[in-house]
Amino acid sequence: MSHSSGGTPGSGTPRSADLFAGAVVAAVAVAAIVVSGGFPTMAGLDTDVGPARFPIIYAGALIVLSAILVIGRLLPKRGAQAQAAPAEPPAPAEAFRFHRVAIGVVATAVYIYMLSLIGYLPTTVVFLIGMMRLMGMRSWVRAPIIAVAVTAFLYLVFLYALQIPLPDGSLFETGEF
């Protein structure tokens, strides 16, 4: 979140970066809903929530949040015309922010592809460290610790609470059936 010279959060945020981020996140959420629709269901259970329910709930929340972001950036702010200052050229940091969004989108696409090859555990740790560095965390000690802790927590939640195995990666398959 950027700050204007007056200290108001978001007032100096470039609209195009927020609109782009909202559109990309909404597109990824729609893709997640489409892909999760093909997840297997447990036959014979009418109350089966199935493995598709979890991603659909999160994807729906992402679509709603993306819509709020896009609509919020498109609507004029109250009293903005009365307090409008002369237009200033965008600061160089704002252009760099858009660049970070693009890097984050590409890194996420690479992460999704690498999940099937290398597996959840190593891929997620590396992805989280990279994303934390991209978002401004500069500590080389805290970032790996947080990445390992979050990855292990999510792995245990999926494995034991949701009983959904996460991908081991095709490079590590033994071929045993």
C-alpha positions in Angstrom: 0.0 0.0 0.0 1.4 3.3 -1.0 1.2 6.5 0.9 0.8 10.0 -0.5 2.8 12.9 0.8 -0.2 13.7 3.1 0.0 10.2 4.7 -3.3 8.9 3.4 -3.0 5.3 2.5 -3.9 4.3 -1.0 -4.4 7.8 -2.4 -1.2 7.6 -4.4 -1.7 4.0 -5.6 -1.7 3.7 -9.4 -5.0 2.6 -10.6 -3.7 0.4 -13.4 -1.7 -1.9 -11.0 -4.8 -2.4 -8.8 -7.1 -3.0 -11.8 -4.5 -5.4 -13.3 -4.1 -7.3 -10.0 -7.8 -7.5 -9.5 -8.4 -8.9 -13.0 -5.6 -11.5 -12.8 -6.7 -12.7 -9.3 -10.3 -13.0 -10.5 -9.2 -14.9 -13.6 -7.1 -17.3 -11.5 -10.0 -17.8 -9.1 -12.3 -18.6 -12.0 -9.7 -21.1 -13.3 -9.5 -22.7 -9.8 -13.3 -23.1 -9.8 -13.3 -24.7 -13.2 -10.4 -27.1 -12.3 -11.8 -28.0 -8.9 -15.1 -28.9 -10.5 -13.4 -32.0 -12.0 -12.2 -33.2 -8.6 -13.5 -36.7 -7.7 -16.4 -37.0 -5.3 -17.2 -39.8 -2.8 -20.0 -41.9 -4.3 -23.0 -42.6 -2.2 -22.7 -39.7 0.2 -25.3 -37.0 -0.2 -23.6 -34.8 2.4 -20.2 -35.2 0.9 -18.5 -31.8 0.9 -15.8 -33.3 -1.4 -12.3 -32.1 -2.1 -13.7 -29.4 -4.5 -15.5 -27.5 -1.8 -12.4 -26.0 -0.2 -10.9 -24.4 -3.3 -14.3 -23.2 -4.5 -14.9 -21.4 -1.2 -11.5 -19.7 -1.4 -11.9 -18.9 -5.1 -15.3 -17.4 -4.5 -13.8 -15.2 -1.7 -11.0 -14.1 -4.1 -13.6 -13.1 -6.8 -15.5 -11.0 -4.3 -12.3 -9.4 -3.0 -11.1 -8.7 -6.5 -14.4 -7.1 -7.4 -14.2 -4.9 -4.3 -10.7 -3.8 -5.3 -11.6 -3.1 -8.9 -14.9 -1.3 -8.0 -13.1 0.7 -5.3 -10.5 1.9 -7.7 -13.0 2.8 -10.4 -15.3 4.8 -8.2 -14.4 8.4 -7.4 -13.6 9.1 -3.8 -15.9 11.3 -1.9 -14.7 14.9 -1.8 -11.8 14.0 -4.1 -12.8 16.7 -6.6 -13.0 19.4 -3.9 -9.6 18.5 -2.6 -8.0 17.6 -5.9 -4.5 18.8 -6.2 -2.7 19.5 -9.5 -1.7 16.3 -11.2 1.7 15.1 -10.3 3.8 12.7 -12.3 3.9 9.2 -10.9 6.8 8.5 -8.6 9.4 5.9 -9.8 8.4 3.6 -7.0 4.9 3.2 -8.4 6.2 1.9 -11.7 8.3 -0.6 -9.8 5.3 -1.8 -7.9 3.6 -2.8 -11.1 6.7 -4.6 -12.0 6.5 -6.6 -8.7 2.9 -7.6 -9.5 4.0 -9.0 -12.9 6.9 -10.9 -11.3 4.5 -12.3 -8.6 2.1 -13.5 -11.3 4.9 -15.2 -13.3 6.3 -16.7 -10.1 2.9 -18.1 -9.2 2.5 -19.7 -12.6 6.0 -21.3 -12.4 5.1 -22.5 -8.8 1.9 -24.2 -10.0 3.8 -25.9 -12.8 6.7 -27.0 -10.6 4.2 -28.5 -8.0 3.6 -31.4 -10.3 7.3 -32.0 -11.0 9.0 -31.4 -7.7 6.1 -31.7 -5.2 4.5 -29.5 -2.6 7.1 -29.3 0.2 10.2 -28.1 -1.6 8.4 -26.0 -4.2 6.3 -24.2 -1.6 9.2 -23.3 0.7 11.1 -21.8 -2.2 8.1 -20.0 -3.6 7.2 -18.5 -0.2 10.8 -17.3 0.4 10.8 -15.7 -3.0 7.4 -14.0 -2.5 8.4 -12.7 0.9 11.6 -11.2 -0.6 9.6 -9.8 -3.4 7.1 -8.2 -1.0 9.9 -6.5 0.9 11.0 -8.9 3.7 14.8 -8.5 3.7 15.7 -10.9 6.5 17.4 -14.1 5.2 16.8 -15.7 8.6 13.1 -15.0 9.2 11.9 -15.7 5.6 13.0 -19.3 5.5 11.8 -20.0 9.0 8.3 -18.5 8.2 8.3 -20.4 4.8 9.1 -23.7 6.4 6.6 -23.2 9.3 3.7 -22.1 6.9 4.5 -25.0 4.5 4.5 -27.6 7.3 1.3 -26.2 8.9 -0.6 -26.3 5.6 0.8 -29.8 4.8 -0.4 -31.1 8.1 -3.8 -29.5 7.7 -4.3 -31.0 4.3 -2.9 -34.4 5.2 -4.6 -35.0 8.6 -7.6 -32.6 8.9 -8.8 -32.5 5.3 -7.3 -36.0 4.4 -6.2 -34.6 1.1 -2.7 -35.6 0.0 -0.6 -32.9 -1.6 1.5 -33.7 -4.7 4.8 -35.5 -4.1 6.1 -34.6 -7.6 6.5 -36.8 -10.6 10.3 -36.7 -10.2 10.0 -38.5 -6.9 7.5 -41.2 -7.9 8.6 -44.7 -7.4 6.3 -46.4 -9.8 5.0 -48.8 -7.2 1.3 -49.7 -7.2 
